[in-house]
Every structure is written in structure tokens, then in C-alpha cells.
Amino acid sequence: MKRIPPSTPMREALMSQFEARPSGGPAGPAQPLRAFVARAAELILQVGIEEQLTAFLGRAPYERDGGGRPGYRNGYGHHTLKTEAGPLALRPPKVRGTAGPFAVQLPAGLATSSPELRALVTRAYVRGLSDRDVEGLYAEVFGGSLSKSTVSRATQSLQADFDAWRKRDLSDLKVVYLFLDGQYHAVRPGSREKEGLLAAYALCEDGRMVLLHLGLGPRERTETWVAFLHELTARGLGPPLLCISDGNPGLRQALRQVFPGVRTQRCLVHKLRNILAKLPRLAARELKPLVKQIFEAPDYRTALRRGKALLARYRDRYPAAMECLEQDLAECLAYLLFPPAHWKRIRTTNLLERTFGESRRRTKVIPRFPGEHACLRLVFATLITAAKKWRGVKMTPQILRALDKLRGEAPAPKGQLAA
């Protein structure tokens, strides 16, 4: 009795599925179209590999040797190909007695997991699923299993993307506003100490918002930020018009070293929090709206006048809070010198804080990373995914002229209020 090639029953099963009509019987697959496509893909690939063997031997099954290659068919094996459409069950043929090895040639991209499958695994990983969660999701949606090695290879591809991203040239970016911030993660195994992860993004002259760089530093000290900023300038980044930060002393000193003469803006959310922390609870409730009236004034001169009035009124009663306000008042009001259309975007580091919140949500399921590469690439993937939703700012000819004018004006010395 002749052995039937696996493609024959696969073809018959597919046609039966195609011709089947709904009935009152048991429910079929939850996703019949996906199942049908998967079976059709199996048939196409199976016919292809059977024809490859026919071409290799020079004869069809059960044909006599007519001068073709030596060797004969010896049954069929089993192979599961994992794809974004689910696992495909193939039956690669076996041969014996051949002069050379026979290897099945699958279409480009199908020899291993497909790019789409790797992208699916990577997206799930970035959105907060562990390796085991990704395996379970694949089994639930597609059926079959997904090995840990497949998940690992897909997530490891993030490292190559990150390496290329953090070395890319930045000289073509005309940065107007540079935002800088950091967060802390347990980066290394065997250590309880958390290390600073530094981030930079920019609003550019063409209105785009761009994530620029990520780096690792033991602490947010001056030398750490200087090294981070030098990495940016070494890749061609020019001095911005305004730097926005949370007021970290090490970062402020680093900015003076790397970008001397560049205006700085204190994040108003952080500054307000610092002022209120130096007040009794009832006093904080009273002064909060008054401080916000300064920070949200309609122009720089009005803000300056309100600030001086508040300092004179409460300096004796709440000296610590008023000293905190007076210390960086010039930097708190710097945004008012810029086009009003940009004020809401440049007076805080809120966007970076919210984006960091996404990375914290993802990394909190990992008590400690196996190393700094794992930490950096995961945070990179989380931030770069969030950055795709960032909105830019309006840049009209009038706004660009105003920015050019500011470039030609020297900022007030640090710690002094501009007139």
C-alpha cells in the first residue's frame, strides 16, 4: 500500500473546513478565520517542502530511479513552526541513502520566528508582561507553546535597537528646549543600592518632541550629569535655548559647566512642593494659591512684582519657605520670557515624570535587574514607546523670530531677577 504524502490529508481537511456550514452542533474555533488561515499556511508550506524533495531526488514518490540522485524517501518527521498566526504543524520528509544532506528551505523570515511574532512578543514584554506572562498569552491567543528561548531572543533584539539609538548623530536637531530628569532602579544583582537612570528629551525648532538619550549614573551628582551632557554634545547636540529640570544641585552645576550662559527653568511642580514642605499644614493651604499666582502670572514683570510682594509679606512669619522661594525665583519665572504658546509645556518636567511613571509601572514587577543592560534596554523600550504619542509644539514664523531675539539676549546672572 502506498504511503500518502501528508499534504493530501491536509488538503482534504482544509477543503472540508472551507465547505462546512454552521450547524447546531458543537461550537467551532473561537476564531475560525485565524484557524482557517493557519491550516492554509500549513498546506502551502507542506506542499512546498514535498516539492523540494522531489526536485532534490529528481523523481516523484514511488517513481523509479530514472537517472536522478541516489536515495529514497523514508517517512516524515514532525516540526512546529511558531508564527504570529499561531503554531503551524509541518511534516518534513526524511531521506536515506543520498550522496549529500537534504535540508528543507523555508521562505525567508520563516526559518525561525517571524519578525511579526518577535514584534508581538517585544510589545507584550514592554507593556509589563514577564517572560512567563508572554508565554501564557501566546498559548491563550494562538494555542501551542512559546519557548523561553524564543521570548528571550525577541527581547534581546531590544539591545541592538538601544545601542544604535544611543549612538545616533544628533547634529541635525535644532534643540530649543532641553528637559532633563532622573529616576532610580535596582540595577545590579547582589546589591540593594539603587542607581540613577538619567534621561533627556527636547522640543526642537521644527516643533517636534524627541527623546534624546538615556544613561546610567550611581547618583545624580555633578560629575555624573557632566558626563551625561558630554555624551550628548559628543554626538553633535548644540546648546539649547532653555534647560528645564527639577532643580537637582548636581544637574544645575553640570549645566553651568557644559552649557554656560544657557537659561534654566526650575520645574514649578517640584518648586511648589519644596516651598509647601517648609510650611505648617494650615499655612501651606493659605500660601499655595498665592505662590501659584506668581508662577502663573500673565507676564514676567507681573510675576516678579507678585513674588517680591509675597516675600515682603511673609518673610518674617515663614522665613524658611520664603528663603526657598527667593532662592530660585528667577529660574522659576524664566519660562515667561518665552512665547506664551509654549508656557504650559516648558514650565515643568511633567511629561518626563509621567513617562517615567510608565517605566516604573513596568519595572516594579522586577525586584532587581540582572545587570545594567537589562535595565537600560527595558526602560528605553518603555520610554520610546510612550514617546510615539508625544505631541510637539506650535512653531510659527512669529514664534521663531521671538526665539531668535532671545538667543541674542544675555540671560540674567544666576540667582538674580531680570528686570
MITI-446933 format. One record per residue (C-alpha): x, y, z. Coordinates in steps of 0.5 Angstrom, whole numbers, plus 500, padded with zeros to 3 digits. Layout:
N
XYZ/...
This chain:
419
500500500/503507498/504512504/500518502/504525503/502529509/500535504/494530502/490529508/492537510/489539503/482535505/482537512/482544509/477544504/472540509/473546514/472551508/466548506/463546513/457550514/454553521/450548525/447547531/453542533/459544538/462551537/468551533/474555534/473562537/477565532/475561525/478565520/485565524/485558524/483557517/489562515/493557520/491551516/492554509/499556511/501549513/498546507/502551503/509550506/508543507/507542499/513547498/518542502/515536499/516539492/523541495/525534496/522532489/527537486/533534490/532527488/529528481/523524482/516524485/514519490/514512488/517513481/523509479/530512479/531515472/538517473/536522479/540523485/541516489/537516496/530515498/524517502/524515509/518517512/516524515/518528522/515533526/516540526/512546529/514553526/512559531/509565528/504571529/498567526/500561531/504555531/504551524/505544525/509541519/512534517/519535514/521529510/526524512/531521507/536516507/542514502/543520499/550523497/549529501/544532506/537535504/535541508/528544508/529551505/523555509/521562506/526568508/524570515/520563517/526559518/525562526/520566529/518571524/519579525/512580527/512575532/518578535/515585535/509582538/513579544/517585545/511590545/508585551/514585554/515592554/508593557/509590563/509582562/514578564/517572560/512567563/507572562/508573555/509565554/502565557/499570553/501566547/498560549/492563550/491567544/494562539/495556542/501552543/507554547/513559546/519557549/523562554/529562549/524565543/522570548/529572550/531572543/526577542/527582548/535581547/533585540/532591544/539591546/541592539/536598538/538601544/546601542/544604535/539609538/544612544/550613539/546616533/548623531/544629534/547635530/541635525/537637531/536644533/534644540/530650543/528647550/532641553/529637559/533633564/531629570/533622573/530616577/533610581/533603580/536597583/541595577/545590579/544583583/547582590/546590591/541594595/543600592/539604587/543608582/541614578/538613571/538620567/534622561/534628556/529630551/528636547/523641544/526642537/526648533/521645528/516643533/518636535/519633541/525628541/527623547/535624546/539620551/539615557/545614561/547611568/550614574/551612581/548618584/545625581/552628582/555634578/560629575/555624573/551630570/557633566/559626563/552625561/551632558/558631555/555625551/550629548/555634546/560629543/554627539/553634536/548637540/548644540/547649546/539649548/536656549/533654556/534648560/528645564/530641571/527639578/533643581/538638583/544641585/549637581/545638575/545645576/552646577/553641571/549645566/553651568/560648566/557644560/552650557/555656560/550662559/544658558/538660561/535655566/528654568/526650575/520645575/515649578/511643581/518641584/519648587/512649590/513642593/519644596/516651599/510648602/514643605/517648610/510651612/505648617/499645614/495651615/500656613/501651607/494652605/494659605/500660601/499655596/494659592/499666593/505662590/501659584/499667583/506668582/508662578/502663573/503671572/501673565/508676564/515676567/514683570/508682574/510675577/517679579/512684583/508679586/514675588/517681592/510683595/510676598/517676600/516682604/509680607/511673610/519673610/519674618/513670619/516664615/523665614/525658611/519658606/521665604/528664603/526657599/522662594/527667594/533663592/531660585/525665584/529668577/529661575/522659576/520665572/525664566/519661562/515667562/521670558/519665552/513665547/506664551/504659547/510654550/509656557/505650559/510646556/516649559/515651566/515644569/518637567/511634568/512630561/518626563/515625570/509622567/513618562/518616568/512613571/510608565/517606566/517605574/510601573/514596568/520596572/516595579/515588577/523586577/525587584/533587581/535587574/541582572/545588570/545595567/544593560/537589562/535596566/537601560/534597555/527596558/527603560/529605553/523601550/518604555/520611554/521610546/514607546/511613550/515618546/511616540/505619543/508626545/505632542/510637539/509645540/507650535/513654531/510660527/515665524/513670529/515665535/521663531/523671531/522671538/526666540/532669535/531675539/532671546/538668543/542675542/540677549/544675555/541672561/541675568/547672572/545666576/541668583/539675580/532677578/532680571/528687571/
